[in-house]
Amino acid sequence: MDVRELVPSLETRLPATLDLLKQMVDLNSWTENRDGVNRLGRLTADAFANLGFTAEFVPSVNPAYGDHLFLWRPGNSAKSVALVAHLDTVFPPDEEVRNDFRWRPEGDRIYGPGTEDIKGGTALMWLVLHGLRERDPVAFDDVNWRLCWNSSEEVLSADFGALCRQRFGAETLAALVFEAEGRAGVERRVVVARKGRGTWKLEVAGRGAHAGGRHATGANAIVQLGATVQKVAALTDYARQLTFNVAAVSGGGGLNRVPHAAAAAGEFRAFDPEVYASAKTALLALAGPGEVRSAEGGHACEVTVEVTDESSPWPRNAATDRLLALWQKAGELVGVPVGSESRGGLSDGNQLWDFVPTLDGLGPTGDNAHCSERSADGSKVPEYVEVSSFVPKAAINVAALQRLIAGG
């Protein structure tokens, strides 16, 4: 492949890429809009059919969510490469209407739901595969391609990871996740690590009492909750890149009652698996008798703590670093520097990195994911993608895939 010829070739296909992106953005695919997610899945399958892909739709474990989409194309060798994205977005239809949030090109930016997260990634994936097939048909035909879309990534569905693992063979060279890239000046940054996340629920059982006549016999669950959530918040340790967030609290009832129950919920995140594990242990250790007791009788509030859901950390590792080196070399060939970053947010890479070598952030450049509001003074800007980022990133991905496939 002559890299100098690759960019003009990709540019000729950019209008068709953006047309596909518009079709996707025009379909509401909020996670809870099952029909919308499934319509997007069918559109996506049709878009890749001319590349020779066959579609498989797999129902989500949660029947309220749409079907996961898997596309496959057999190759001439045992080598396999997986490309990963998701179908769902975070915007309910009424929010899109209320904020007039829709496909809207303005200069180099295209605003709209999913333009960055992650429909732009799917469109770039389509451009990359067309570019690879045109520039190096032998490499394209050599690979068993596995294209995977999660129907409910925004709510961290765990079943998708298991389905991917069932479909990735021993010769899978990489799982490449097409979330948006990072930027630092002219440097394109791919993602090499992500924090793990645990959600938690904390409940306090106190002792109810009449707030006027029997106040001394009460053990105030809200007061205990306040003391306990302060301990939770204090577990945050920025030096270890560990954060705890107290996100919701509830409790009490009538103002003339000493509250007998209160609850809180939140999450914690960390990059390092050992830091994550120790944080979980420290959180669960807060369970037991509280320090708030009734003045009469010494009845203690009882604290219970439960970790309700978990996504393991994706730490920096050697297999990911080997992929990073390929992408950095490809950047040199294309003339665009490639760097790396670690992110606090989760992606499907959290479910795959320990099974096959994984690299993330292979999509285009954008910003303000999960935002739909726009203000006249410019202080609020909705999600957008940069048109000028598609071709250079596609060229990097094509050149890196060639090196990956050739090296095996």
Secondary structure, 3 states (H helix, E strand, C coil): CCHHHHHHHHHHHHHHHHHHHHHHHCCCCECCCHHHHHHHHHHHHHHHHCCCCEEEEECCCCCCCCCEEEEEECCCCCCEEEEEEECCECCCHHHHHHCCCCCEEECCEEECCCCCCCHHHHHHHHHHHHHHHHHCHHHHHHCEEEEEEECCHHHCCCHHHHHHHHHCCCCEEEEEECCCCEEECCEEEEEEEECEEEEEEEEEECECEECCCCHHHCECHHHHHHHHHHHHHHCCEHHHCEEEEEEEEEECCCCCEECCEEEEEEEEEECCHHHHHHHHHHHHCCCEEEEEECCCCCCEEEEEEEEEEEECCECCCHHHHHHHHHHHHHHHHHCCCEEEEEECCCCHHHHCCCCCCEEECCCCCEECCCCCCCCCCCCCCCCEEEHHHHHHHHHHHHHHHHHHHHHC
